[in-house]
Amino acid sequence: STFAALCCLMHSIEKAGTLDTAVVSAKLRELRLTEFYGDITFNENSQNNMSWLITQLQPPANTTLHGSTKATTETVWPLAKRHAPLIFPMPTWGYRRCIRSE
């Protein structure tokens, strides 16, 4: 998110004590920051090491087109943290209009 990116940049600039790009980049690679997203670190290419959660709004199990109206948001990636398998292909628009999320 933009918030997390700006937190990382702010901390790296503070540690660098300068706005010099090379110095700030080096400090970014050393950064170990815990925010509400979790622990944020960067690799040697300044890429975020964090594994993001991917969620999917899913229909209730065992429903028909006009069945239950309560959808659930499920974590589908990474595999170690998933709560439900990814539904692919997505249900048709006609089916999705019958689902409400609460």
CNS distance restraints for C-alpha pairs under 8 A (distance, minus, plus):
assign (resid   1 and name CA) (resid   5 and name CA) 6.26 0.50 0.50
assign (resid   2 and name CA) (resid   6 and name CA) 6.10 0.50 0.50
assign (resid   3 and name CA) (resid   7 and name CA) 6.21 0.50 0.50
assign (resid   4 and name CA) (resid   8 and name CA) 6.26 0.50 0.50
assign (resid   4 and name CA) (resid  35 and name CA) 7.44 0.50 0.50
assign (resid   4 and name CA) (resid  37 and name CA) 7.71 0.50 0.50
assign (resid   5 and name CA) (resid   9 and name CA) 6.19 0.50 0.50
assign (resid   6 and name CA) (resid  10 and name CA) 5.92 0.50 0.50
assign (resid   7 and name CA) (resid  11 and name CA) 6.18 0.50 0.50
assign (resid   8 and name CA) (resid  12 and name CA) 6.10 0.50 0.50
assign (resid   8 and name CA) (resid  28 and name CA) 7.13 0.50 0.50
assign (resid   8 and name CA) (resid  31 and name CA) 7.65 0.50 0.50
assign (resid   8 and name CA) (resid  33 and name CA) 7.36 0.50 0.50
assign (resid   9 and name CA) (resid  13 and name CA) 6.11 0.50 0.50
assign (resid   9 and name CA) (resid  28 and name CA) 7.26 0.50 0.50
assign (resid  10 and name CA) (resid  14 and name CA) 6.17 0.50 0.50
assign (resid  11 and name CA) (resid  15 and name CA) 6.16 0.50 0.50
assign (resid  11 and name CA) (resid  31 and name CA) 7.94 0.50 0.50
assign (resid  12 and name CA) (resid  16 and name CA) 6.01 0.50 0.50
assign (resid  12 and name CA) (resid  24 and name CA) 5.65 0.50 0.50
assign (resid  12 and name CA) (resid  25 and name CA) 7.60 0.50 0.50
assign (resid  12 and name CA) (resid  27 and name CA) 5.24 0.50 0.50
assign (resid  12 and name CA) (resid  28 and name CA) 5.20 0.50 0.50
assign (resid  12 and name CA) (resid  31 and name CA) 6.98 0.50 0.50
assign (resid  13 and name CA) (resid  17 and name CA) 5.95 0.50 0.50
assign (resid  13 and name CA) (resid  18 and name CA) 6.24 0.50 0.50
assign (resid  13 and name CA) (resid  19 and name CA) 6.35 0.50 0.50
assign (resid  13 and name CA) (resid  24 and name CA) 5.60 0.50 0.50
assign (resid  13 and name CA) (resid  27 and name CA) 7.68 0.50 0.50
assign (resid  14 and name CA) (resid  18 and name CA) 7.54 0.50 0.50
assign (resid  15 and name CA) (resid  24 and name CA) 7.92 0.50 0.50
assign (resid  15 and name CA) (resid  27 and name CA) 6.60 0.50 0.50
assign (resid  16 and name CA) (resid  23 and name CA) 6.00 0.50 0.50
assign (resid  16 and name CA) (resid  24 and name CA) 5.52 0.50 0.50
assign (resid  16 and name CA) (resid  27 and name CA) 6.17 0.50 0.50
assign (resid  18 and name CA) (resid  23 and name CA) 7.39 0.50 0.50
assign (resid  18 and name CA) (resid  24 and name CA) 7.26 0.50 0.50
assign (resid  19 and name CA) (resid  23 and name CA) 7.62 0.50 0.50
assign (resid  19 and name CA) (resid  24 and name CA) 6.55 0.50 0.50
assign (resid  20 and name CA) (resid  24 and name CA) 6.13 0.50 0.50
assign (resid  21 and name CA) (resid  25 and name CA) 5.92 0.50 0.50
assign (resid  22 and name CA) (resid  26 and name CA) 6.19 0.50 0.50
assign (resid  23 and name CA) (resid  27 and name CA) 6.30 0.50 0.50
assign (resid  24 and name CA) (resid  28 and name CA) 6.12 0.50 0.50
assign (resid  25 and name CA) (resid  29 and name CA) 6.43 0.50 0.50
assign (resid  25 and name CA) (resid  46 and name CA) 7.16 0.50 0.50
assign (resid  26 and name CA) (resid  30 and name CA) 6.62 0.50 0.50
assign (resid  27 and name CA) (resid  31 and name CA) 6.15 0.50 0.50
assign (resid  28 and name CA) (resid  42 and name CA) 6.90 0.50 0.50
assign (resid  28 and name CA) (resid  46 and name CA) 6.88 0.50 0.50
assign (resid  29 and name CA) (resid  41 and name CA) 7.19 0.50 0.50
assign (resid  29 and name CA) (resid  42 and name CA) 5.05 0.50 0.50
assign (resid  29 and name CA) (resid  43 and name CA) 6.03 0.50 0.50
assign (resid  29 and name CA) (resid  44 and name CA) 6.25 0.50 0.50
assign (resid  29 and name CA) (resid  45 and name CA) 7.84 0.50 0.50
assign (resid  29 and name CA) (resid  46 and name CA) 5.60 0.50 0.50
assign (resid  30 and name CA) (resid  41 and name CA) 7.57 0.50 0.50
assign (resid  30 and name CA) (resid  42 and name CA) 7.26 0.50 0.50
assign (resid  31 and name CA) (resid  40 and name CA) 7.66 0.50 0.50
assign (resid  31 and name CA) (resid  41 and name CA) 5.82 0.50 0.50
assign (resid  31 and name CA) (resid  42 and name CA) 6.94 0.50 0.50
assign (resid  32 and name CA) (resid  39 and name CA) 7.01 0.50 0.50
assign (resid  32 and name CA) (resid  40 and name CA) 5.94 0.50 0.50
assign (resid  32 and name CA) (resid  41 and name CA) 5.19 0.50 0.50
assign (resid  33 and name CA) (resid  39 and name CA) 5.72 0.50 0.50
assign (resid  33 and name CA) (resid  40 and name CA) 5.08 0.50 0.50
assign (resid  33 and name CA) (resid  41 and name CA) 6.70 0.50 0.50
assign (resid  34 and name CA) (resid  38 and name CA) 5.49 0.50 0.50
assign (resid  34 and name CA) (resid  39 and name CA) 4.38 0.50 0.50
assign (resid  34 and name CA) (resid  40 and name CA) 6.01 0.50 0.50
assign (resid  35 and name CA) (resid  39 and name CA) 6.48 0.50 0.50
assign (resid  35 and name CA) (resid  40 and name CA) 7.42 0.50 0.50
assign (resid  39 and name CA) (resid  50 and name CA) 7.22 0.50 0.50
assign (resid  40 and name CA) (resid  48 and name CA) 6.98 0.50 0.50
assign (resid  40 and name CA) (resid  49 and name CA) 6.98 0.50 0.50
assign (resid  40 and name CA) (resid  50 and name CA) 5.98 0.50 0.50
assign (resid  41 and name CA) (resid  48 and name CA) 5.92 0.50 0.50
assign (resid  41 and name CA) (resid  49 and name CA) 5.59 0.50 0.50
assign (resid  41 and name CA) (resid  50 and name CA) 6.82 0.50 0.50
assign (resid  42 and name CA) (resid  46 and name CA) 5.22 0.50 0.50
assign (resid  42 and name CA) (resid  47 and name CA) 5.21 0.50 0.50
assign (resid  42 and name CA) (resid  48 and name CA) 4.48 0.50 0.50
assign (resid  42 and name CA) (resid  49 and name CA) 5.29 0.50 0.50
assign (resid  43 and name CA) (resid  47 and name CA) 5.45 0.50 0.50
assign (resid  43 and name CA) (resid  48 and name CA) 6.58 0.50 0.50
assign (resid  43 and name CA) (resid  49 and name CA) 6.34 0.50 0.50
assign (resid  51 and name CA) (resid  78 and name CA) 7.27 0.50 0.50
assign (resid  52 and name CA) (resid  77 and name CA) 7.85 0.50 0.50
assign (resid  52 and name CA) (resid  78 and name CA) 7.51 0.50 0.50
assign (resid  53 and name CA) (resid  75 and name CA) 6.61 0.50 0.50
assign (resid  53 and name CA) (resid  76 and name CA) 7.58 0.50 0.50
assign (resid  53 and name CA) (resid  77 and name CA) 5.65 0.50 0.50
assign (resid  53 and name CA) (resid  78 and name CA) 6.32 0.50 0.50
assign (resid  53 and name CA) (resid  81 and name CA) 7.98 0.50 0.50
assign (resid  54 and name CA) (resid  75 and name CA) 5.80 0.50 0.50
assign (resid  54 and name CA) (resid  76 and name CA) 5.76 0.50 0.50
assign (resid  54 and name CA) (resid  77 and name CA) 5.05 0.50 0.50
assign (resid  54 and name CA) (resid  78 and name CA) 7.24 0.50 0.50
assign (resid  55 and name CA) (resid  73 and name CA) 6.36 0.50 0.50
assign (resid  55 and name CA) (resid  74 and name CA) 5.34 0.50 0.50
assign (resid  55 and name CA) (resid  75 and name CA) 4.31 0.50 0.50
assign (resid  55 and name CA) (resid  76 and name CA) 5.51 0.50 0.50
assign (resid  55 and name CA) (resid  77 and name CA) 7.15 0.50 0.50
assign (resid  56 and name CA) (resid  73 and name CA) 5.57 0.50 0.50
assign (resid  56 and name CA) (resid  74 and name CA) 5.47 0.50 0.50
assign (resid  56 and name CA) (resid  75 and name CA) 6.54 0.50 0.50
assign (resid  56 and name CA) (resid  76 and name CA) 6.74 0.50 0.50
assign (resid  56 and name CA) (resid  86 and name CA) 7.30 0.50 0.50
assign (resid  57 and name CA) (resid  71 and name CA) 6.52 0.50 0.50
assign (resid  57 and name CA) (resid  72 and name CA) 5.66 0.50 0.50
assign (resid  57 and name CA) (resid  73 and name CA) 4.39 0.50 0.50
assign (resid  57 and name CA) (resid  74 and name CA) 6.38 0.50 0.50
assign (resid  57 and name CA) (resid 101 and name CA) 7.99 0.50 0.50
assign (resid  58 and name CA) (resid  71 and name CA) 5.56 0.50 0.50
assign (resid  58 and name CA) (resid  72 and name CA) 5.37 0.50 0.50
assign (resid  58 and name CA) (resid  73 and name CA) 6.05 0.50 0.50
assign (resid  58 and name CA) (resid  74 and name CA) 6.83 0.50 0.50
assign (resid  58 and name CA) (resid  87 and name CA) 7.54 0.50 0.50
assign (resid  59 and name CA) (resid  63 and name CA) 7.46 0.50 0.50
assign (resid  59 and name CA) (resid  69 and name CA) 7.99 0.50 0.50
assign (resid  59 and name CA) (resid  70 and name CA) 7.07 0.50 0.50
assign (resid  59 and name CA) (resid  71 and name CA) 4.63 0.50 0.50
assign (resid  59 and name CA) (resid  72 and name CA) 6.47 0.50 0.50
assign (resid  59 and name CA) (resid  99 and name CA) 6.79 0.50 0.50
assign (resid  60 and name CA) (resid  68 and name CA) 6.81 0.50 0.50
assign (resid  60 and name CA) (resid  69 and name CA) 7.92 0.50 0.50
assign (resid  60 and name CA) (resid  70 and name CA) 6.49 0.50 0.50
assign (resid  60 and name CA) (resid  71 and name CA) 5.56 0.50 0.50
assign (resid  60 and name CA) (resid  72 and name CA) 6.80 0.50 0.50
assign (resid  63 and name CA) (resid  67 and name CA) 5.06 0.50 0.50
assign (resid  63 and name CA) (resid  68 and name CA) 6.11 0.50 0.50
assign (resid  64 and name CA) (resid  68 and name CA) 7.68 0.50 0.50
assign (resid  65 and name CA) (resid  95 and name CA) 5.65 0.50 0.50
assign (resid  65 and name CA) (resid  98 and name CA) 7.18 0.50 0.50
assign (resid  66 and name CA) (resid  95 and name CA) 7.91 0.50 0.50
assign (resid  66 and name CA) (resid  98 and name CA) 6.51 0.50 0.50
assign (resid  68 and name CA) (resid  99 and name CA) 7.58 0.50 0.50
assign (resid  69 and name CA) (resid  98 and name CA) 6.39 0.50 0.50
assign (resid  69 and name CA) (resid  99 and name CA) 4.76 0.50 0.50
assign (resid  69 and name CA) (resid 100 and name CA) 5.56 0.50 0.50
assign (resid  69 and name CA) (resid 101 and name CA) 7.96 0.50 0.50
assign (resid  70 and name CA) (resid  99 and name CA) 6.16 0.50 0.50
assign (resid  70 and name CA) (resid 100 and name CA) 5.56 0.50 0.50
assign (resid  70 and name CA) (resid 101 and name CA) 5.92 0.50 0.50
assign (resid  70 and name CA) (resid 102 and name CA) 7.14 0.50 0.50
assign (resid  71 and name CA) (resid  99 and name CA) 5.91 0.50 0.50
assign (resid  71 and name CA) (resid 100 and name CA) 5.88 0.50 0.50
assign (resid  71 and name CA) (resid 101 and name CA) 5.09 0.50 0.50
assign (resid  71 and name CA) (resid 102 and name CA) 7.60 0.50 0.50
assign (resid  72 and name CA) (resid 101 and name CA) 6.66 0.50 0.50
assign (resid  74 and name CA) (resid  82 and name CA) 7.57 0.50 0.50
assign (resid  74 and name CA) (resid  83 and name CA) 5.96 0.50 0.50
assign (resid  74 and name CA) (resid  84 and name CA) 6.00 0.50 0.50
assign (resid  75 and name CA) (resid  81 and name CA) 7.09 0.50 0.50
assign (resid  75 and name CA) (resid  82 and name CA) 4.86 0.50 0.50
assign (resid  75 and name CA) (resid  83 and name CA) 5.31 0.50 0.50
assign (resid  75 and name CA) (resid  84 and name CA) 6.41 0.50 0.50
assign (resid  76 and name CA) (resid  81 and name CA) 7.64 0.50 0.50
assign (resid  76 and name CA) (resid  82 and name CA) 4.60 0.50 0.50
assign (resid  76 and name CA) (resid  83 and name CA) 6.28 0.50 0.50
assign (resid  76 and name CA) (resid  84 and name CA) 5.65 0.50 0.50
assign (resid  76 and name CA) (resid  85 and name CA) 5.65 0.50 0.50
assign (resid  76 and name CA) (resid  86 and name CA) 5.47 0.50 0.50
assign (resid  77 and name CA) (resid  81 and name CA) 6.56 0.50 0.50
assign (resid  77 and name CA) (resid  82 and name CA) 5.34 0.50 0.50
assign (resid  78 and name CA) (resid  82 and name CA) 6.01 0.50 0.50
assign (resid  91 and name CA) (resid  95 and name CA) 6.09 0.50 0.50
assign (resid  91 and name CA) (resid  96 and name CA) 6.40 0.50 0.50
assign (resid  92 and name CA) (resid  96 and name CA) 6.36 0.50 0.50
assign (resid  93 and name CA) (resid  97 and name CA) 6.12 0.50 0.50
assign (resid  94 and name CA) (resid  98 and name CA) 7.02 0.50 0.50
assign (resid  95 and name CA) (resid  99 and name CA) 7.25 0.50 0.50
